[in-house]
Amino acid sequence: MSLPIIDLKSVEVRTPKEGGQNYWEVSWSAGGEKVWFRSETELSMTSESAVCAFLLHTLAAKTEFRFEQGLDSGFLENLPEIRKVVRSFWGYNAALPDFPVANHTHRILPKTGMFFTGGVDSFFTLKRNQDDVSSLINVHGFDISTKDRERFKASAEGINLVGQTLGLDVIFVETNLRENTVFQILRWSQTHVAGLASVAHMLPTSVGVVRVASSDVAPPHGSHPDLDNLWGSGRVRLLNDEHDITRFEKIKEIVHWAPAQKFLKVCWENLSAELNCGKCEKCLRTQVAIKAAGGDLSLFDTFSEQDLPSSIEDLPLARPHLLKQWRQLCDAVEEPALTSAIENLLRRSTTFKVVKQSKIKVLLKRLLGRS
């Protein structure tokens, strides 16, 4: 059976002068579906952009490329190393396509941007590098769906406010990449930085270096210093911010910083009309961390006042990989009611984990005929 084609021969670039629209648009076909990127900031179509978006899928033997344009030689040199890292993370071992080399040279623009969502990782990276960063880049369609116009409007207002406060340009790019059927074959946790790199390669006339906020998620994961920096080329460099810093350490760094207090957006469950629902596990964990770090929750405009201990008691469970964070917070908070609520959450989450593991072991023994 033939694999879906990423067709770089079908590339279209539309400028604001064409068709009366007020945005730039770049598009190509992926599996017969149109993938598009739009922005009021100038976008450039580069082969590197499309390869970033779908290289992991190709290494997983899920797609093929059809192309005419060559790739930057520096980008090509990174591809074997990307394959090596991806193989160690997920076992993807398909051969690299035989990409041609582009017959051109570029210089890196001496301007630095950073991808910015308004989350803890974003604010930490921004605070550490604000003297170096000239632009904030936000992608509508990644953490907020292109169909959710109201939530994006509220998010954009907050990001613009941060940009104005710090004297930074703000670049918004909208894309339907995450809605593409082929792109969805792999998990977003694997592909998210590759997707960001795809956007970065469309902005060489605006930025030459783009920072990516570090993650505290252990590999295998789509963001890691061993992988993120490899998505760059001779025209656009990607930099992963300092790694191995816990989320709580990041919150300690930003908890008294006015821009973060004005617009800290951490919620991904979208359980309410607000940018932060305040009730999901991540919202609650963040609010507890702010208090544990010595912050004043009443100063954070994106969180409403509530009874935190009661809300934590209402949480069913904390996922296993987050238990370490909750234990750290339990040790750091100084409010007895909050400590008790976290201890109860840890107790029921740990009990569930043990019971689940026991059931899996019993099932395996039965399958193996040992019981």
GIPEWO-V893151 format. One record per residue. N is the residue number from 1. RES is the residue in three letters. PSI is psi in radians with two decimals (none if undefined). OMEGA is omega in radians with two decimals (NA if undefined). Layout:
# GIPEWO-V893151
n = <N N>
res = <RES RES>
psi = <PSI PSI>
omega = <OMEGA OMEGA>
This chain:
# GIPEWO-V893151
n = <1 2 3 4 5 6 7 8 9 10 11 12 13 14 15 16 17 18 19 20 21 22 23 24 25 26 27 28 29 30 31 32 33 34 35 36 37 38 39 40 41 42 43 44 45 46 47 48 49 50 51 52 53 54 55 56 57 58 59 60 61 62 63 64 65 66 67 68 69 70 71 72 73 74 75 76 77 78 79 80 81 82 83 84 85 86 87 88 89 90 91 92 93 94 95 96 97 98 99 100 101 102 103 104 105 106 107 108 109 110 111 112 113 114 115 116 117 118 119 120 121 122 123 124 125 126 127 128 129 130 131 132 133 134 135 136 137 138 139 140 141 142 143 144 145 146 147 148 149 150 151 152 153 154 155 156 157 158 159 160 161 162 163 164 165 166 167 168 169 170 171 172 173 174 175 176 177 178 179 180 181 182 183 184 185 186 187 188 189 190 191 192 193 194 195 196 197 198 199 200 201 202 203 204 205 206 207 208 209 210 211 212 213 214 215 216 217 218 219 220 221 222 223 224 225 226 227 228 229 230 231 232 233 234 235 236 237 238 239 240 241 242 243 244 245 246 247 248 249 250 251 252 253 254 255 256 257 258 259 260 261 262 263 264 265 266 267 268 269 270 271 272 273 274 275 276 277 278 279 280 281 282 283 284 285 286 287 288 289 290 291 292 293 294 295 296 297 298 299 300 301 302 303 304 305 306 307 308 309 310 311 312 313 314 315 316 317 318 319 320 321 322 323 324 325 326 327 328 329 330 331 332 333 334 335 336 337 338 339 340 341 342 343 344 345 346 347 348 349 350 351 352 353 354 355 356 357 358 359 360 361 362 363 364 365 366 367 368 369 370 371>
res = <MET SER LEU PRO ILE ILE ASP LEU LYS SER VAL GLU VAL ARG THR PRO LYS GLU GLY GLY GLN ASN TYR TRP GLU VAL SER TRP SER ALA GLY GLY GLU LYS VAL TRP PHE ARG SER GLU THR GLU LEU SER MET THR SER GLU SER ALA VAL CYS ALA PHE LEU LEU HIS THR LEU ALA ALA LYS THR GLU PHE ARG PHE GLU GLN GLY LEU ASP SER GLY PHE LEU GLU ASN LEU PRO GLU ILE ARG LYS VAL VAL ARG SER PHE TRP GLY TYR ASN ALA ALA LEU PRO ASP PHE PRO VAL ALA ASN HIS THR HIS ARG ILE LEU PRO LYS THR GLY MET PHE PHE THR GLY GLY VAL ASP SER PHE PHE THR LEU LYS ARG ASN GLN ASP ASP VAL SER SER LEU ILE ASN VAL HIS GLY PHE ASP ILE SER THR LYS ASP ARG GLU ARG PHE LYS ALA SER ALA GLU GLY ILE ASN LEU VAL GLY GLN THR LEU GLY LEU ASP VAL ILE PHE VAL GLU THR ASN LEU ARG GLU ASN THR VAL PHE GLN ILE LEU ARG TRP SER GLN THR HIS VAL ALA GLY LEU ALA SER VAL ALA HIS MET LEU PRO THR SER VAL GLY VAL VAL ARG VAL ALA SER SER ASP VAL ALA PRO PRO HIS GLY SER HIS PRO ASP LEU ASP ASN LEU TRP GLY SER GLY ARG VAL ARG LEU LEU ASN ASP GLU HIS ASP ILE THR ARG PHE GLU LYS ILE LYS GLU ILE VAL HIS TRP ALA PRO ALA GLN LYS PHE LEU LYS VAL CYS TRP GLU ASN LEU SER ALA GLU LEU ASN CYS GLY LYS CYS GLU LYS CYS LEU ARG THR GLN VAL ALA ILE LYS ALA ALA GLY GLY ASP LEU SER LEU PHE ASP THR PHE SER GLU GLN ASP LEU PRO SER SER ILE GLU ASP LEU PRO LEU ALA ARG PRO HIS LEU LEU LYS GLN TRP ARG GLN LEU CYS ASP ALA VAL GLU GLU PRO ALA LEU THR SER ALA ILE GLU ASN LEU LEU ARG ARG SER THR THR PHE LYS VAL VAL LYS GLN SER LYS ILE LYS VAL LEU LEU LYS ARG LEU LEU GLY ARG SER>
psi = <2.34 2.61 2.70 2.51 2.31 1.85 1.72 -0.05 -0.22 0.33 2.38 2.41 2.07 2.34 2.88 -0.30 -0.24 2.23 0.08 0.02 2.81 0.42 2.78 2.57 2.32 2.38 2.75 3.10 2.35 1.91 0.53 -0.01 2.54 2.15 2.19 2.66 2.33 2.53 2.62 -0.28 2.53 2.28 2.46 2.40 2.12 2.57 -0.59 -0.62 -0.85 -0.64 -0.71 -0.79 -0.59 0.14 -0.72 -0.66 -0.66 -0.72 -0.44 0.14 0.70 -0.26 2.90 2.71 2.50 2.07 2.81 -0.79 2.56 3.01 2.62 2.39 -0.65 -0.69 -0.74 -0.65 -0.47 -0.37 -0.75 -0.61 -0.67 -0.79 -0.70 -0.80 -0.78 -0.66 -0.72 -0.53 -0.88 -0.04 0.11 2.20 0.30 2.72 2.61 2.47 2.73 1.29 2.41 2.76 2.34 2.46 1.14 2.82 2.60 2.77 2.64 2.21 2.31 0.91 2.46 2.25 3.00 2.49 2.30 2.14 -0.28 0.12 -3.13 -0.83 -0.77 -0.85 -0.65 -0.83 -0.71 -0.78 -0.69 -0.47 0.35 -0.45 -0.30 -0.45 2.35 -0.34 2.48 2.33 2.16 2.38 1.96 2.13 -0.18 -1.25 -0.33 2.25 2.57 -0.38 -0.29 1.40 -0.67 -0.77 -0.70 -0.67 -0.77 -0.71 -0.77 -0.65 -0.74 -0.74 -0.71 -0.66 -0.75 -0.77 -0.79 -0.71 -0.69 0.04 0.68 2.55 2.66 2.23 2.12 2.30 2.31 2.43 2.66 0.33 -0.78 -0.30 -0.17 2.33 -0.70 -0.76 -0.58 -0.12 -0.66 2.71 2.55 -0.55 -0.36 -0.66 -0.06 -0.70 -0.57 -0.67 -0.73 -0.73 -0.62 -0.73 -0.74 -0.67 -0.15 -0.06 0.62 -0.28 -0.09 -0.67 2.63 -0.46 2.34 2.15 2.47 2.18 2.44 2.77 2.63 0.31 2.25 2.60 2.71 2.24 2.64 -0.21 2.11 2.51 -0.56 -0.28 -0.80 -0.81 -0.32 -0.21 0.00 3.09 -2.97 -0.08 -0.54 2.20 2.45 2.38 2.14 2.22 2.99 2.33 3.03 0.58 2.20 2.81 -0.68 -0.68 -0.64 -0.74 -0.67 -0.60 -0.55 -0.08 -0.46 0.22 2.14 -0.78 -0.67 -0.64 -0.56 -0.60 1.40 2.01 1.94 -0.28 2.34 -0.18 -0.39 0.89 -0.14 3.12 -0.27 2.72 -0.66 2.07 -0.47 -0.19 -0.35 2.92 -0.76 -0.71 -0.77 -0.73 -0.69 -0.74 -0.71 -0.73 -0.67 -0.79 -0.74 -0.49 0.07 0.25 2.85 1.89 -0.48 -0.29 -0.17 1.87 -0.40 0.10 2.33 2.65 2.42 3.00 1.67 -0.83 -0.75 -0.70 -0.66 -0.65 -0.50 -0.24 2.27 -0.94 2.84 2.40 2.61 -0.73 -0.12 -0.08 -0.64 -0.72 -0.75 -0.64 -0.71 -0.74 -0.65 -0.65 -0.41 -0.50 2.69 0.31 2.04 -0.74 -0.67 -0.75 -0.77 -0.73 -0.70 -0.70 -0.70 -0.71 -0.78 -0.68 -0.85 -0.53 -0.72 -0.71 -0.78 -0.72 -0.77 -0.79 -0.75 -0.78 -0.67 -0.73 -0.66 -0.72 -0.75 -0.76 -0.74 -0.71 -0.70 -0.73 -0.58 -0.04 0.52 0.13 none>
omega = <-3.11 -3.14 3.05 -3.08 2.93 -2.91 3.11 3.04 -3.10 -3.08 3.01 3.05 3.14 -3.14 3.13 -3.13 -3.07 3.03 3.08 3.13 -3.11 -3.12 2.97 3.08 3.02 -3.13 2.99 -3.10 3.03 -3.09 3.13 3.12 3.14 3.00 -3.07 3.05 -3.11 3.11 2.99 3.03 -3.08 3.06 3.09 3.07 3.07 3.09 3.14 -3.12 -3.12 3.13 3.07 -3.06 -2.97 -3.14 3.14 3.12 3.12 3.11 3.07 3.12 -3.13 -3.11 3.00 3.10 2.93 -2.97 3.04 -3.12 3.08 3.13 3.07 -3.07 3.10 3.10 3.13 -3.13 -3.13 -3.00 3.10 3.12 3.05 3.13 -3.14 -3.14 -3.12 3.10 -3.13 -3.13 -2.95 3.12 3.13 -2.95 3.12 -3.13 3.04 3.04 3.12 -3.10 3.05 3.11 3.10 -3.13 3.11 3.07 3.14 2.98 3.13 3.12 -3.08 3.07 -3.08 3.03 3.01 3.07 -2.98 3.10 -3.04 3.13 -3.12 3.14 -3.13 -3.10 3.11 3.13 3.14 -3.12 -3.13 -2.99 -3.02 3.12 -3.09 -3.03 3.10 -3.08 2.96 -3.11 3.13 -3.09 3.07 -3.05 3.09 3.13 3.05 -3.09 3.07 -3.14 -3.10 -3.05 -3.08 3.13 3.11 3.12 3.11 3.12 -3.13 3.10 3.13 3.13 3.07 3.12 3.09 3.12 3.13 -3.13 -3.06 3.13 -3.10 2.99 3.07 3.13 3.07 3.06 3.09 3.14 3.06 -3.06 -3.09 3.14 -3.10 -3.07 -3.13 -3.13 -3.10 3.13 3.10 -3.12 3.11 3.11 3.06 -2.90 -2.92 3.14 3.03 3.08 3.09 3.12 3.10 3.11 -3.12 -3.11 3.06 -3.03 -3.08 3.10 -3.13 -3.11 3.08 3.09 -3.13 3.12 3.06 -3.13 -3.12 3.09 3.07 3.09 -3.10 3.08 0.13 -3.10 -3.06 3.08 3.12 -3.14 3.14 -3.08 -2.99 -3.06 -3.10 -3.11 -3.12 -3.12 3.08 -3.12 -3.12 3.08 3.01 -3.14 3.01 -3.14 -3.02 -3.06 3.07 3.01 -3.06 3.12 3.14 3.09 3.11 3.14 3.08 -3.10 -3.01 -2.94 -3.14 -3.08 -3.04 3.14 3.11 3.11 -3.14 -3.04 3.02 -3.05 -3.06 -2.99 3.07 -3.11 3.08 -3.10 3.13 3.12 -3.14 3.11 3.00 -3.13 3.11 -3.02 -3.12 -3.08 -3.09 3.09 -3.12 3.12 3.14 3.14 3.08 -3.14 3.11 3.12 -3.13 3.13 3.12 -3.13 3.12 -3.10 -3.12 3.13 -3.11 -2.99 -3.04 3.04 3.10 3.13 -3.14 3.06 -3.06 -3.14 3.14 3.14 3.11 3.07 -3.13 3.11 3.11 -3.05 2.90 -3.11 -3.02 -3.07 3.12 -3.09 3.13 3.12 -3.14 3.10 3.12 3.12 3.12 3.12 -3.00 -3.09 -3.08 3.11 -3.08 -3.11 3.14 3.11 3.14 -3.14 3.13 3.11 3.10 3.10 3.13 -3.10 -3.10 3.11 3.13 3.11 3.12 -3.13 -3.14 3.13 -3.13 3.14 3.13 3.13 3.12 3.14 3.12 -3.14 3.13 3.13 3.13 3.13 -3.12 3.09 -3.09 3.13 NA>
